[in-house]
């Protein structure tokens, strides 16, 4: 057990003597504040030191009550000093009180042991219980002779374990030993089988009733699997089998005792279930330091689950050791693997030696993957020791990284067993130290059932099951996606690491993506695979979020997803990651309705990706601009869409990737503000900017979309006597349009406020005019260039260059009013220009126009060809 500190006892005793408390004050009320003061004075105080204080206090109350009961019930024996128990009588402490693990609301279990020929103990016991009840203790009691105690120990394993760890309180200590010694000899000999059976049965009942502590959001600290009862099981079996008591279990038990003490201090009744309503208060009492941005209760539960994992694993193996001692099972060969044997279906080394090298890890885990057998207890212990010895240095062994990648890609069930064994022994976090931050971490949302690490491993298991075709009826699309993937390497790593960012503070998608870039190369992924894994982890939640929170009939989220993945192969991988992740959150979380939504989203996104699109974004520039705009507007990038971020997404999602490649973040923000002003009343809004570092000014217009808008606006610019060097038109959410014009302004005229205001007024008039008006503007070309012969005019069209538009490409000699003439030509022919790219290269104008007819459809080839021929003839005149 944890070494006990004498200092806290002295300090608490100096503060207050429990026997001087008013009788109406309960033990909890009397000792809550002293215990809380100890925790406040030294947050590192051990749980056992706290229990020492309360056990000492209860001892004082019990001894005082015994002395009072002796005066009340038994005649004086004539000796000076306090009254004494009769010869060969003993008061012993049982249970948690006997083990010196008395918490504030623990029961006080006492037993009076007397000789077979003793006088009637009833008067003494009645008086004793009266005094203990007056002290407001919850008492469990018994009166037995030595013979009765030994007989009961043989019949009732619960009493046997209590007697095994009983503690002498008062009276004849040889009588206490007269019970404890024979019980020890019985349990370590002929009674061991009955003890093992009883402990196994009790553990099974507790698991069925309370669940596995590692996966329970509100664990029972005492009776849950991995709780204090399992720690006691470890102690009992270690005592009777002679095996050393595990130090890791000792420290894990001490932490749970400390948490239980704090829980008893905040609860108003006896409670060992660490419920949600107590977790924050307990974490505050223990002064736990969480990761930045996370609640202290998250750190509390992380440490509770890690402690429970240690205790549960050792309890399971202690039962295995004890069972093997009883019947000495045979060591049977493993076919084709002479280096290994199996013991009752558990894998062991034929030479019986503990693992010492990385080759031992590789050989054993490869065998686990091939056979599906769990490890025998001593071999599992050996790997725990080896993981501790290697530490984080294991991450630098190429052969161990290659082993993990191989097991992740292998779809057979044995590979899952091997990965779980790596995790159980600590080797997984030795190979991937970054994963340690999510071990035992809960998500306090009543949705995620498992800790992050367990959820991640279950997602890996799900991916392997999908690869084996086990869920073909539920997920037929998964099979086709798997068939199209060139490799599972990037996907398998992404599934394991998809939630790793949750251990590093807010923004776990971005943090996880950054970690994958570091971990992926170590595991052996190629640069292209690392980038794929980064995209998958960064966008792991996108498909589920869109399915549940967005209208799948709206093209905006479809375009956003297409931008994120960039190609069909990555979309396939993201779909599989989503299925594995979503279905591993908890039982039945991915139902048939969800699967239908997910398939619809996949199919629509794939349709968009398989056609030439303005919205593909292989370099991730959209994400970069979105994050920058979110930070500028909101101060941070929200983890999930909300009322604050939705307007930004509404604005950005309608814009093609080319916009983000050419427009810096500062101007994106300006355009966003223009759009916000436009949304107020729908009136045209104009912004004029003249950068200090160039001769081109920018004029941005946000206004309602209408037929012939480009002609109207270019007419307005002509009226202001401005020459357009380049122009782009973008449709926005809500019926608006963003027109960006690059204006030749070598002398910086538009930098003057009066000139800029004149341009704004001209464009507002133009945008609201019924007909275009235009004042021809002289060519911006130098005089010498104007003397050159005109360039050949070329006009072509394509119905394949865009999904929903006919694209006209015009190459001709630049001149004043050219853009206005082109815009008027399309307007007069009943065409709507929905996107335009205007580029001037010296004296050559190369303009592209995305147009649709009045039915918002592409033009027929015949009509498009006729218009292109006519336009070429018109421009050549």
NORVEN-V512805 format. One record per pair of residues at least 24 apart in sequence whose C-alpha atoms are under 10 Angstrom apart, sorted by the first residue. I is the first residue (numbers start at 1). J is the second residue. Records with the same first field share a line. If there is no record, write none. Layout:
I=J, J
This chain:
1=48, 99, 100, 235, 245, 246, 247, 249, 250, 251, 253, 254
2=46, 47, 48, 49, 247, 250, 251, 253, 254
3=46, 48, 49
4=46, 47, 48, 49, 50, 51, 52, 53, 100
5=45, 46, 48, 49, 50, 52, 53
6=49, 52, 53
7=49, 53
8=34, 35, 38, 45, 49, 50, 52, 53
9=49, 50, 52, 53, 54, 55, 56, 57
10=53
11=38, 53
12=37, 38, 53, 54, 57
13=53, 56, 57
17=57, 60, 61
18=57, 58, 60, 61, 135
19=57, 58, 60, 61, 64, 65, 135
21=135
22=134, 135
23=131, 133, 134, 135, 136
24=134, 135, 136
25=134, 135, 136
26=133, 134, 135, 136, 137, 138
27=54, 57, 58, 61, 104, 105, 135, 136, 137, 138
28=54, 103, 104, 105, 106, 136, 137, 264, 265, 268, 269
29=104, 136, 265
30=104
31=57, 104, 265
32=104, 261, 262, 264, 265, 266
33=265
35=104, 261, 262, 265
36=261, 262, 265, 266, 285, 286
37=285
39=258, 262, 285, 286, 287
40=285, 286, 287
42=286, 287
43=285, 286, 287, 288
44=286, 287
45=255, 258, 286
46=251, 254, 255, 257, 258
47=101, 103, 251, 252, 253, 254, 255, 256, 257, 258, 259, 260, 261, 262
48=100, 101, 102, 103, 251, 253, 254, 255, 256, 257, 258, 261
49=100, 101, 254, 257, 258
50=100, 101, 102, 103, 104, 254, 257, 258, 261, 262
51=96, 97, 99, 100, 101, 102, 103, 104, 254, 257, 258, 261
52=100, 101, 102, 103
53=100, 101, 102, 103
54=97, 100, 101, 102, 103, 104, 106, 261
55=96, 97, 98, 99, 100, 101, 102, 103, 104, 108
56=97, 100, 102
57=102
58=97, 102, 104, 108, 132, 135, 137
59=93, 97, 108, 169, 170
60=169
61=131, 132, 135, 137
62=91, 93, 108, 110, 128, 129, 131, 132, 135, 137, 169, 170
63=91, 128, 169, 170
64=128, 131, 132
65=127, 128, 129, 130, 131, 132, 133, 134, 135
66=91, 124, 125, 127, 128, 129, 131, 132, 170
67=124, 128, 131, 170
68=124, 127, 128, 131
69=123, 124, 125, 126, 127, 128, 129, 130, 131, 132
70=123, 124, 125, 127, 128
71=124, 127
72=123, 124, 126, 127, 128
73=121, 122, 123, 124, 125, 126, 127, 128
74=121, 123, 124, 127
84=170, 171, 172
85=124, 170, 171, 172
86=114, 118, 119, 121, 171, 172
87=114, 115, 118, 171, 172, 175
88=113, 114, 115, 118, 171, 172, 173, 174, 175, 176
89=113, 114, 115, 118, 121, 145, 146, 170, 171, 172, 173, 174, 175, 176
90=114, 115, 168, 169, 170, 171, 172, 173, 174, 175, 176, 177
91=142, 143, 167, 168, 169, 170, 171, 172, 173, 175, 176
92=141, 142, 163, 166, 167, 168, 169, 170, 171, 172, 173, 175, 176
93=141, 162, 163, 165, 166, 167, 168, 169, 170, 176
94=140, 141, 159, 161, 162, 163, 164, 165, 166, 167, 168
95=140, 158, 159, 161, 162, 163, 164, 165, 166, 167, 232
96=162, 165, 166, 232
97=165, 166, 167
98=162, 163, 164, 165, 166, 167, 168, 169
99=162, 164, 165, 166, 167, 232
100=165, 166, 167
101=254, 257, 261
102=257, 261
103=257, 258, 260, 261, 262, 263, 264, 265
104=260, 261, 262, 263, 264, 265, 270
105=137, 138, 260, 261, 263, 264, 265, 267, 268, 269, 270, 271, 272
106=137, 138, 139, 260, 261, 264, 270, 271, 272
107=137, 138, 139, 140, 270
108=132, 137, 138, 139, 140, 141
109=138, 139, 140, 141, 142, 162, 166
110=139, 140, 141, 142, 143, 166, 167, 168, 169
111=140, 141, 142, 143, 144, 149, 163, 166, 168, 169, 176
112=141, 142, 143, 144, 145, 146, 170, 171, 176
113=142, 143, 144, 145, 146, 147, 148, 149, 171, 172, 175, 176, 178, 179
114=143, 144, 145, 146, 147, 148, 149, 172, 175, 176
115=144, 145, 146, 147, 148, 175
116=144, 145, 146, 147, 148
117=145
118=145
145=175, 179
146=175, 176, 177, 178, 179, 180
147=178, 179
148=179
149=178, 179, 180, 183
150=178, 179, 180, 181, 182, 183, 186
151=183
152=183
153=179, 180, 182, 183, 184, 186, 187, 191
154=183, 186, 187, 190, 191, 194, 195
155=191, 194
156=194, 195, 198
157=187, 191, 192, 194, 195, 196, 197, 198, 199
158=195, 198, 199, 202
159=183
160=184, 186, 187, 191, 195
161=187, 195, 232, 233, 235, 236, 237
162=236
164=236, 239, 240
165=232, 235, 236, 239
183=240
184=236, 239, 240
185=240
186=240
187=236, 237, 239, 240, 241
188=236, 237, 238, 239, 240, 241, 242, 322
189=240, 241, 326
190=326
191=240
192=237, 240, 241, 322, 323, 325, 326
193=322, 323, 325, 326, 327
195=236, 237, 319, 322
196=233, 237, 318, 319, 320, 322, 323, 326
197=319, 323
199=230, 233, 237, 315, 319
200=233, 315, 316, 319
202=229
203=229, 230, 233, 315, 316
210=273
212=308, 309, 312
213=304, 305, 306, 307, 308, 309, 312
214=301, 302, 304, 305, 306, 307, 308, 309, 310, 312, 440, 441, 442, 450, 451, 454
215=305, 308, 309, 440, 442, 448, 449, 450, 451, 452, 454, 455
216=274, 305, 442, 449, 450, 451
217=273, 274, 275, 276, 301, 305, 442, 443, 444, 445, 446, 448, 449, 450, 451
218=272, 273, 274, 275, 276, 277, 278, 279, 301
219=272, 273, 274, 275, 276, 301, 304, 305, 308
220=260, 271, 272, 273, 274, 275
221=253, 256, 257, 259, 260, 263, 271, 272, 273, 274, 304, 308
222=256, 257, 260, 271, 272, 273, 274
223=272, 273
224=272, 273, 308, 312
225=308, 309, 311, 312, 313, 315, 316
226=252, 253, 256, 304, 305, 306, 307, 308, 309, 310, 311, 312, 313, 314, 315, 316
227=252, 253, 256, 257, 304, 305, 307, 308, 309, 310, 311, 312
228=252, 253, 254, 256, 257, 260, 308, 311, 312
229=253, 311, 312, 315
230=308, 311, 312, 313, 314, 315, 316
231=256, 308, 310, 311, 312, 314, 315
232=311, 315
233=311, 312, 314, 315, 316, 318, 319
234=311, 312, 314, 315, 316, 317, 318, 319
235=315, 318
236=318
237=315, 318, 319, 321, 322
238=318, 319, 321, 322
240=322
241=318, 321, 322, 325
243=318, 321, 322
245=314
246=310, 311, 314
248=307, 310, 311, 314
249=307, 308, 309, 310, 311, 312, 313, 314, 315
250=307, 310, 311
251=307, 310, 311
252=303, 304, 305, 306, 307, 308, 309, 310, 311
253=304, 307, 308, 310, 311
254=307
255=303, 304, 307, 308
256=303, 304, 305, 307, 308
258=282, 286
259=283, 285, 286, 300, 304
262=286
274=301, 304
276=444
290=503, 504, 505
291=437, 502, 503, 504, 505, 506
292=503, 504, 505, 506
293=504, 505, 506, 507
294=502, 503, 504, 505, 506
295=444
297=442, 444
298=440, 441, 442, 443, 444
299=440, 441, 442, 503
300=440, 441, 442
301=440, 441, 442, 443, 444, 451
302=437, 438, 439, 440, 441, 442, 443, 451, 452
303=439, 440, 441
304=440, 441
305=439, 440, 441, 442, 451
306=439, 440, 441
307=440
308=440
309=424, 439, 440
310=424, 425
313=377, 380, 381, 424, 425
314=377, 381
316=377
317=376, 377, 378, 380, 381
318=377, 378
319=377
320=376, 377, 378
321=376, 377, 378
324=377
334=367, 371
335=371
337=367
339=363, 364, 367
340=364, 367
341=376
342=373, 374, 375, 376
343=375, 376
344=373, 376
345=371, 372, 373, 374, 375, 376
346=372, 373, 374, 375, 376, 377, 379
347=371, 372, 373, 374, 375, 376, 377, 379, 380
348=373, 374, 375, 376, 377, 378, 379, 380
349=375, 376, 378, 379
352=378, 379
353=378, 379, 382
354=378, 379, 380, 381, 382, 383, 385, 386
355=379, 380, 381, 382, 383, 384, 385, 386
356=382, 383, 385, 386, 387, 389, 390
357=383, 386, 390
358=386, 390, 394, 397, 399, 400
359=399, 400
361=386, 387, 399, 400, 403, 422, 427
362=399, 400, 402, 403, 404
363=403
364=418
365=403, 404, 407, 414, 415, 417, 418, 419, 421, 422
366=403, 406, 407, 414, 415, 418
367=414, 415, 418
368=413, 414, 415, 416, 417, 418, 419, 421
369=407, 410, 411, 412, 413, 414, 415, 416, 417, 418, 419
370=412, 413, 414, 415, 417, 418
371=413, 414, 415, 417, 418
372=412, 413, 414, 415, 416, 417, 418
373=414, 417, 418
374=414, 417, 418, 420, 421
375=417, 418, 421
380=421, 422, 424, 425
381=425
382=425
383=421, 422, 424, 425, 426, 427
384=422, 423, 424, 425, 426, 427
385=425, 426, 427
386=425, 426, 427, 430
387=422, 425, 426, 427, 428, 429, 430, 431
388=425, 426, 427, 430
389=430
390=427, 430, 431
391=426, 427, 429, 430, 431, 433
392=427, 429, 430, 431, 432, 433, 434
393=430, 431, 432, 433
394=427, 428, 429, 430, 431, 432, 433
395=427, 428, 429, 430, 431, 432, 433, 434, 519, 522, 523
396=430, 431, 432, 522, 523
397=431, 522, 523
398=431, 522, 523, 524
399=523, 524
400=427, 428, 430, 431, 432, 522, 523
401=428, 431, 432, 519, 520, 521, 522, 523, 524
402=522, 523, 524, 525
403=431, 523
404=428, 431, 432, 493, 523, 524
405=488, 489, 490, 492, 493, 520, 522, 523, 524, 525
406=489, 492, 523, 524
407=492
408=460, 461, 463, 464, 488, 489, 490, 491, 492, 493, 495, 496
409=460, 463, 464, 467, 487, 488, 489, 490, 491, 492, 493
410=464, 467, 488, 489, 492
411=460, 461, 462, 463, 464, 465, 466, 467, 468, 488, 492
412=461, 464, 465, 467, 468
413=461, 464, 465, 468
415=461, 464
416=457, 458, 460, 461, 462, 464, 465
417=461
419=457, 460, 461
420=454, 457, 458, 461
423=453, 454, 457
431=519, 522, 523
432=497, 519, 522, 523
433=519
434=497, 500, 501, 503, 504, 515, 516, 518, 519
435=496, 497, 499, 500, 501, 502, 503, 515
436=500, 503
437=500, 501, 502, 503, 504
438=499, 500, 501, 502, 503, 504
439=500, 503
440=503
441=502, 503
442=502, 503
443=502
447=585, 586, 589
448=582, 584, 585, 586, 587, 589
449=584, 585, 586, 587
450=584, 585, 586
451=585
452=498, 499, 500, 502, 503, 585
453=496, 497, 499, 500
454=584, 585
455=496, 499, 580, 581, 582, 583, 584, 585, 586
456=494, 495, 496, 497, 498, 499, 500, 580, 581, 584, 585
457=495, 496, 497, 581, 584
458=495, 496, 580, 581, 583, 584, 585, 586
459=492, 495, 496, 498, 577, 578, 579, 580, 581, 582, 583, 584, 585
460=491, 492, 493, 494, 495, 496, 497, 577, 580, 581, 584
461=495, 496, 580, 584
462=495, 576, 577, 579, 580, 581, 582, 583, 584
463=488, 491, 492, 495, 576, 577, 578, 579, 580, 581
464=492, 580
465=580
466=576, 579, 580
467=576
474=591, 592, 595
475=576, 579, 592, 595, 596, 599
476=599
477=572, 575, 576, 595, 599, 602, 603
478=572, 573, 575, 576, 579, 599
479=576
480=572
481=568, 569, 570, 571, 572, 573, 574, 575, 576
482=569, 572, 573, 575, 576
483=572
484=568, 569, 572, 573
485=568, 569, 570, 572, 573
486=569
487=529, 573
488=529, 573
489=520, 523, 524, 525, 526, 529, 530, 532, 533
490=520, 524, 525, 526, 528, 529, 530, 531, 532, 533, 534, 536, 570, 573
491=529, 530, 532, 533, 536, 537, 570, 572, 573, 574, 576, 577
492=533, 573, 576, 577
493=519, 520, 523, 525, 529, 530, 533, 536, 537
494=520, 530, 532, 533, 534, 535, 536, 537, 538, 540, 573, 574, 577
495=533, 536, 537, 540, 573, 574, 576, 577, 578, 580, 581
496=537, 577, 581
497=533, 536, 537
498=533, 534, 536, 537, 538, 539, 540, 541, 577, 581
499=537, 538, 540, 581
500=537
501=537, 538
506=637, 638, 639
507=538, 636, 637, 638, 639, 640
508=537, 538, 639
509=534, 535, 536, 537, 538, 539, 540, 541, 639
510=534, 535, 537, 538, 539, 637, 639
511=537, 538
512=537, 538
513=537, 538, 539, 540
514=538
532=565, 569, 570, 573, 574
533=570, 573, 574
535=564, 565, 566, 570, 574, 620
536=564, 565, 570, 571, 573, 574, 575, 577, 578
537=574, 577
538=564
539=564, 565, 574, 578
540=574, 575, 577, 578, 581
541=574, 577, 578, 581, 582, 640
542=574, 575, 578, 640
543=571, 574, 575, 577, 578, 579, 597, 598, 599, 601, 602
544=575, 578, 579, 581, 582, 594, 597, 598, 601
545=640, 641
546=597, 598, 601
547=594, 595, 596, 597, 598, 599, 600, 601
548=594, 597, 598
549=641
552=597, 598, 600, 601, 604
553=600, 601, 604
555=604, 605, 608, 653, 654
556=649, 650, 651, 652, 653, 654, 655, 733
557=601, 605, 649, 650, 653, 654
558=601, 602, 603, 604, 605, 606, 607, 608, 609, 615, 653
559=604, 605, 608, 609, 613, 614, 615, 616, 653, 654, 655, 656
560=605, 615, 616, 617, 622, 623, 649, 652, 653, 654
561=601, 602, 605, 606, 608, 609, 615, 616, 617
562=602, 604, 605, 606, 607, 608, 609, 613, 615, 616, 617, 618
563=605, 608, 609, 613, 614, 615, 616, 617, 618, 619, 620, 621, 622, 623, 653, 656, 657
564=615, 616, 617, 618, 619, 620, 621, 622, 623
565=605, 609, 616, 617, 618, 620
566=609, 615, 616, 617, 618, 619, 620
567=605, 606, 608, 609, 610, 616, 617, 618
568=602, 605, 606, 607, 608, 609, 610
569=606
571=602, 603, 605, 606, 609
572=602, 606
574=602
575=599, 601, 602
608=803
611=800, 801, 802, 803
612=800, 801, 802, 803
613=656, 657, 801, 802, 803, 804
614=655, 656, 657, 658, 659, 801, 802, 803
615=653, 654, 655, 656, 657, 658
616=656, 657, 658
617=656, 657, 658, 660, 661
618=657
619=657, 661
620=657, 660
621=657, 658, 659, 660, 661
622=652, 653, 655, 656, 657, 658, 659, 660, 661
623=660
624=660, 665
625=652, 660, 661, 663, 664, 665, 666, 668, 669
626=652, 653, 660, 665, 668
627=665
628=665, 666, 668, 669
629=665, 666, 668, 669, 672
630=669
632=665, 666, 669
633=669
647=672, 675, 676, 733
648=672, 673, 676
649=733
650=732, 733, 734
651=675, 676, 731, 732, 733, 734
652=732, 733
653=732, 733
654=730, 731, 732, 733, 734
655=729, 730, 731, 732, 733, 738
656=730, 731
659=728, 729, 730
667=698, 700
670=700
671=700, 701, 702, 738, 739, 740
672=702, 738
674=700, 701, 702, 703, 738
675=701, 702, 703, 732, 733, 734, 736, 737, 738
676=702
677=702
678=702, 703, 704, 736, 737
679=703, 704, 733, 734, 735, 736
682=734, 735, 736
683=736, 764, 767, 768
684=736, 737, 760, 763, 764, 765, 766, 767, 768
685=738, 760, 761, 763, 764, 767
686=738, 739, 740, 756, 757, 759, 760, 761, 762, 763, 764
687=740, 756, 757, 759, 760
688=741, 743, 750, 751, 753, 755, 756, 757, 759, 760
689=742, 750, 751, 756
690=742, 743, 745, 748, 749, 750, 751, 752, 756
691=748, 750, 751
692=748, 751
694=744, 745, 746, 747, 748
695=742, 743, 744, 745, 746, 747, 748, 749
696=724, 725, 726, 741, 742, 743, 744, 745, 746, 747, 748, 750
697=724, 725, 741, 742, 743, 744, 745, 746, 748, 749, 750, 751
698=724, 726, 727, 740, 741, 742, 743, 744, 745, 750
699=724, 727, 739, 740, 741, 742, 743, 750, 756, 759, 760, 763
700=727, 728, 729, 738, 739, 740, 741, 742, 760, 763
701=729, 736, 737, 738, 739, 740, 741, 760, 763, 764, 767
702=729, 730, 731, 732, 736, 737, 738, 739, 740, 764, 767
703=732, 735, 736, 737, 738, 739, 764, 767, 768
704=731, 732, 734, 735, 736, 737, 738, 767, 768
705=730, 731, 732, 734, 735, 736, 737, 738, 767, 832, 834
706=735, 736, 737, 767, 768, 832, 833, 834
707=826, 827, 828, 830, 831, 832, 833, 834, 854
708=767, 770, 771, 772, 823, 824, 825, 826, 827, 828, 830, 831, 832, 833, 834
709=737, 739, 766, 767, 768, 769, 771, 772, 823, 824, 827, 832, 833, 834
710=739, 767, 772, 819, 820, 822, 823, 824, 826, 827, 832, 833, 834, 835, 836
711=766, 767, 771, 772, 773, 774, 819, 820, 821, 822, 823, 824, 825, 826, 827, 828, 833
712=763, 765, 766, 767, 768, 769, 770, 771, 772, 773, 774, 820, 823, 824, 827
713=739, 741, 762, 763, 764, 765, 766, 767, 768, 769, 772, 773, 774, 820, 823
714=741, 763, 766, 767, 772, 773, 774, 817, 818, 819, 820, 821, 822, 823, 824
715=762, 763, 766, 767, 771, 772, 773, 774, 775, 776, 817, 819, 820, 821, 823, 824
716=759, 760, 761, 762, 763, 764, 765, 766, 767, 769, 772, 773, 774, 775, 820
717=741, 743, 759, 760, 762, 763, 766, 773, 774, 775, 776, 777, 817, 820
718=762, 763, 773, 774, 775, 776, 777, 778, 816, 817, 819, 820
719=759, 762, 763, 766, 773, 774, 775, 776, 777
720=755, 758, 759, 760, 761, 762, 763, 774, 775, 776, 777
721=759, 774, 775, 776, 777, 778, 816, 817
722=750, 759, 775, 776, 777, 778, 779, 780, 816, 817
723=776, 777, 778, 779, 780, 781, 815, 816, 817, 818, 819
724=780, 815, 816, 817, 818, 819, 820, 838, 839, 840
725=780, 814, 819, 838, 839, 840, 841, 842, 845
726=819, 836, 837, 838, 839, 840, 841, 845, 846, 847
727=819, 835, 836, 837, 838, 839, 840, 847, 848
728=834, 835, 836, 837, 838, 839, 847, 848, 849
729=833, 834, 835, 836, 837, 838, 849, 850
730=833, 834, 835, 836
731=834, 835
737=834, 835
738=835
739=835, 836
740=836, 837
741=837, 838
742=838, 839
744=780
745=780
772=820, 824
773=820
774=817, 820, 821
775=816, 817
776=815, 816, 817, 818, 820
777=815, 816, 817, 818
778=815, 816, 817
779=814, 815, 816, 817, 818, 843
780=814, 815, 816, 842, 843
781=814, 815, 816, 842, 843
782=842, 843
785=842, 843
786=813, 814, 815, 843
788=843
789=813
790=814, 843, 844, 876
791=843, 844, 845, 876
792=844, 872, 875, 876
793=844, 845, 871, 872, 873, 874, 875, 876
794=846, 868, 869, 871, 872, 873, 875, 876
795=846, 847, 848, 865, 867, 868, 869, 870, 871, 872, 873, 875
796=848, 864, 865, 867, 868, 869, 871, 872
797=848, 849, 850, 859, 861, 864, 865, 867, 868, 869
798=850, 858, 859, 861, 864, 865
799=850, 858, 859, 860, 861, 864
801=850
802=850, 858
803=858
804=850, 851, 852, 856, 857, 858
805=833, 834, 835, 849, 850, 851, 852, 853, 856, 857, 858, 859
806=833, 849, 850, 851, 852, 853, 857, 858, 859, 860, 861, 864
807=833, 835, 836, 848, 849, 850, 851, 852, 858, 859, 864
808=836, 847, 848, 849, 850, 851, 864, 865, 867, 868
809=836, 837, 846, 847, 848, 849, 850, 868
810=838, 845, 846, 847, 848, 849, 868, 871, 872, 875
811=839, 840, 844, 845, 846, 847, 848, 872, 875
812=840, 843, 844, 845, 846, 847, 872, 875, 876
813=840, 841, 842, 843, 844, 845, 846, 875, 876
814=839, 840, 841, 842, 843, 844, 845, 846
815=843, 844, 845
818=845, 875
819=845, 847
821=874, 875
822=847, 849, 871, 874, 875
823=849
825=867, 871, 874
826=851, 852, 853, 867, 871
829=853, 854, 867
830=854, 855
831=855, 856, 857, 858, 859
832=856
